């Protein structure tokens, strides 16, 4: 099936209410805490940014933001000693909170990372070698920094993420039908990465305004992330705990139903992907509450990415 930008936009319209859902951990009908999904984690990080803003904006608060993002996204910045301290110092060198957000937005709209925040190495190793680059963590910080002021920064900031990179050429091919740029070159700098994503963004959106009240890169990231999770057969964070248990039981991959199916097996995600490809989305999601958005996402994946 040939993809049109209207198909992507329609899927994004179904993602909007998923993002806008409760910012609190889900409760079962018995009132039992059912754990956090990605949406709840996103709300937690937003809350951290809000409570560490204005007069609370300082080195400890910026470090706290970075530590929380690193922990929830597993970016592994902590593997280098003093990386959070160094990153916080670089962010604070941009000026006040508004000046930092303006700097990030200049990059988002095609400008240069003139101060090298995304290309620098942060922290040190045990043997005093320089630490690692933190393009992914810095992009997530910039994403949340701009997310606090949607109207002022309607494009937002794109997250540099392995799933987005994996799904970029697939979406490019589906939408444009031609060969995408050099993927390795795209990963070399934040400017190259944004330039590549911006080509898709311009094709999908009609203008530079908010989409359904959300920033355009926020929606593009939400779309690529969900398609990447589904395409990889990794449904963690797409559901809360209760829904995930029901999902695995629905597709018959619980250890109780299939003793050949080990969670440690490298093939587990492949089995999940195969089951979801062959089963009806209604059966996949039966007895899962408020699953319409996920049903649409699975059907969209089957139409455009399963091959």
MONOR-V315446 format. One record per residue. RES is the residue in one letter. SS is DSSP state (helix for helix, strand for strand, loop for the rest). OMEGA is omega in whole degrees, -180 to 180 (NA if undefined). Layout:
<<RES | SS | OMEGA> <RES | SS | OMEGA>>
//
This chain:
<<X | loop | 179> <X | loop | -179> <X | loop | 172> <X | loop | 180> <X | helix | 178> <X | helix | 178> <X | helix | 178> <X | helix | -180> <X | helix | 178> <X | helix | 178> <X | helix | 178> <X | helix | 178> <X | helix | 177> <X | helix | 178> <X | helix | -177> <X | helix | 179> <X | helix | 176> <X | helix | 178> <X | helix | -175> <X | loop | -178> <X | loop | -174> <X | loop | 178> <X | loop | -180> <X | loop | 178> <X | loop | -175> <X | loop | 178> <X | strand | 174> <X | loop | 178> <X | loop | 177> <X | loop | 179> <X | loop | -178> <X | loop | 177> <X | strand | -174> <X | loop | 174> <X | loop | -173> <X | loop | 169> <X | loop | 178> <X | helix | -178> <X | helix | 179> <X | helix | 178> <X | helix | 177> <X | helix | 179> <X | helix | 178> <X | helix | -179> <X | helix | 177> <X | helix | 179> <X | helix | 177> <X | helix | 179> <X | helix | -178> <X | helix | -177> <X | helix | 178> <X | loop | -177> <X | loop | 177> <X | helix | -177> <X | helix | 178> <X | helix | -178> <X | loop | -179> <X | loop | -176> <X | helix | 179> <X | helix | -178> <X | helix | 177> <X | helix | 176> <X | helix | 178> <X | helix | 178> <X | helix | -178> <X | helix | -179> <X | helix | -180> <X | helix | 179> <X | helix | -180> <X | helix | -178> <X | helix | -175> <X | helix | 179> <X | helix | -180> <X | loop | 179> <X | loop | 172> <X | loop | 178> <X | helix | -178> <X | helix | 179> <X | helix | 174> <X | loop | 178> <X | strand | 174> <X | loop | -178> <X | helix | -179> <X | helix | 178> <X | helix | -179> <X | helix | -180> <X | helix | 178> <X | helix | 179> <X | helix | 179> <X | helix | 180> <X | helix | -180> <X | helix | 178> <X | loop | 179> <X | loop | -179> <X | loop | 179> <X | loop | -174> <X | helix | 179> <X | helix | 180> <X | helix | 176> <X | helix | 179> <X | helix | 178> <X | helix | 179> <X | helix | 180> <X | helix | -177> <X | helix | 175> <X | helix | 178> <X | helix | -178> <X | helix | -179> <X | loop | 172> <X | loop | 179> <X | loop | -177> <X | loop | 172> <X | loop | -172> <X | loop | -179> <X | loop | 173> <X | loop | -179> <X | loop | -175> <X | loop | -178> <X | loop | -177> <X | loop | 170> <X | strand | -176> <X | loop | 179> <X | loop | 179> <X | strand | 175> <X | loop | 179> <X | loop | -177> <X | loop | 178> <X | loop | 168> <X | loop | -180> <X | strand | -179> <X | loop | -175> <X | loop | 172> <X | strand | -176> <X | loop | -179> <X | helix | -178> <X | helix | -179> <X | helix | -180> <X | helix | 179> <X | helix | 179> <X | helix | 176> <X | helix | 180> <X | helix | 178> <X | helix | -179> <X | helix | 177> <X | helix | -180> <X | helix | 180> <X | helix | -179> <X | loop | -178> <X | loop | -175> <X | loop | -176> <X | loop | -179> <X | loop | -179> <X | loop | -170> <X | loop | 176> <X | loop | -175> <X | loop | 180> <X | loop | -179> <X | loop | 176> <X | loop | 175> <X | loop | -169> <X | loop | -177> <X | helix | -180> <X | helix | 178> <X | helix | 179> <X | helix | 180> <X | helix | -175> <X | helix | -180> <X | helix | -178> <X | helix | 179> <X | helix | 177> <X | helix | 179> <X | helix | -179> <X | helix | 180> <X | helix | -176> <X | helix | -170> <X | helix | 175> <X | loop | -178> <X | loop | -180> <X | loop | 178> <X | loop | -179> <X | loop | 179> <X | loop | -175> <X | helix | 178> <X | helix | 179> <X | helix | 179> <X | helix | -177> <X | loop | -173> <X | loop | -178> <X | loop | 178> <X | helix | 179> <X | helix | 179> <X | helix | -179> <X | helix | -179> <X | helix | 178> <X | helix | 180> <X | helix | -179> <X | helix | -178> <X | helix | 177> <X | helix | 176> <X | helix | -179> <X | helix | -179> <X | helix | 179> <X | helix | -174> <X | helix | -174> <X | loop | -176> <X | loop | -177> <X | loop | 180> <X | loop | -177> <X | loop | 175> <X | loop | 178> <X | strand | -178> <X | loop | -179> <X | loop | -176> <X | strand | -180> <X | loop | -174> <X | helix | 178> <X | helix | 174> <X | helix | -180> <X | helix | 179> <X | helix | 177> <X | helix | -180> <X | helix | 179> <X | helix | -178> <X | helix | -180> <X | helix | -180> <X | helix | 178> <X | helix | 179> <X | helix | 178> <X | helix | -179> <X | helix | -178> <X | helix | 179> <X | loop | -179> <X | loop | -179> <X | loop | -174> <X | loop | 176> <X | loop | -180> <X | loop | 174> <X | loop | 179> <X | loop | 165> <X | loop | -173> <X | helix | -177> <X | helix | -179> <X | helix | 179> <X | helix | 178> <X | helix | 179> <X | helix | 179> <X | helix | -180> <X | helix | 177> <X | helix | 180> <X | helix | -178> <X | loop | 172> <X | loop | -179> <X | loop | 171> <X | loop | 178> <X | loop | 179> <X | loop | -179> <X | loop | -173> <X | loop | -176> <X | loop | 175> <X | loop | -173> <X | loop | 180> <X | loop | 178> <X | loop | -180> <X | loop | -178> <X | loop | 178> <X | loop | -178> <X | loop | -176> <X | helix | 180> <X | helix | 177> <X | helix | 178> <X | helix | 177> <X | helix | -180> <X | helix | -178> <X | helix | 179> <X | helix | -179> <X | helix | 179> <X | helix | -174> <X | helix | -177> <X | loop | 173> <X | loop | 179> <X | helix | 177> <X | helix | 178> <X | helix | 179> <X | helix | -172> <X | loop | -179> <X | loop | 180> <X | loop | 174> <X | loop | -176> <X | loop | 175> <X | loop | -175> <X | loop | -175> <X | helix | 179> <X | helix | 178> <X | helix | 177> <X | helix | 178> <X | helix | -179> <X | helix | 179> <X | helix | 178> <X | helix | 177> <X | helix | 177> <X | helix | -180> <X | helix | -178> <X | helix | -169> <X | helix | -173> <X | loop | -172> <X | loop | -177> <X | loop | NA>>
//
